[in-house]
Amino acid sequence: MTVFMLTVYETGSLLPVETVTLNNAAATMAAIPELLAKHPGCERVKVHAGGTYLFSVDCTGATLPD
């Protein structure tokens, strides 16, 4: 089973302000807008699967370049 981890970063912060661990891709994708609503104006939400970086989104939900 792949473990997905979402980490939320505020502007200027080196450490995440919140980390969420989930067990499936559908729940992971559903959690992204919830985290963005909970942390308006955050710099990014990073998504990892099984320790591998997948992608990041900005505070609007747009995918950021690596």
N, C-alpha and C positions, 0 to 999 in steps of 0.2 A: 504494500500500500504506500502510495506517495503522499508525503506530508507537504502541504503548501504553507508558506509563511509570508505574511504581509507585514511590512514595517512602514510606519508613518514617520516622516521627517518634517520638522518645522524649519523654516528658513534660518540659516546660521547655526543649526544644531548638528553636532556630530553624532549624537546618539538618538535613536528613535524615541518618539514620545509615546508610541504604542506599538505593540507587536501582537499579531493574531495568528494562531496556528489552526489550520483546517485540514480535513481529511479527503476532500474531493474538489475537483475543478469547478463544478457548478456553485458550490458554496463559496469558493474563493472569489469567483467573478461577482457573485451577489454581494459579497462583503465590501467590495471596493467602493461603490457609491455610498454605502453606510458609513464607511470610514471617512470619506470626503465630506459628508454632511456633519459628522462629529468633529472634524478638524478643518473648518473652513479656512482657506488661505494657506494650507500646508504647502510645503515645497514639493513633496512627492510622496507617493506610496510605491514601495518596491515589492515585487512579487518574485518569490523563489519557490522552486519545487524540488524536494529532495536535496537541498543544498545547492542547486543550480539556479543562477539568476535567469529569470525569464524576461521581465520587462518592468518599466516604471510608468506611472501616470502622474500628471501634474494635478493641481487643485481643481481643474475643470474636468478631469477625467481623460484628457488627451494623452496619448502615448508619447513618451519622451524618447529622444534618441539615446542610444547607449553611450 
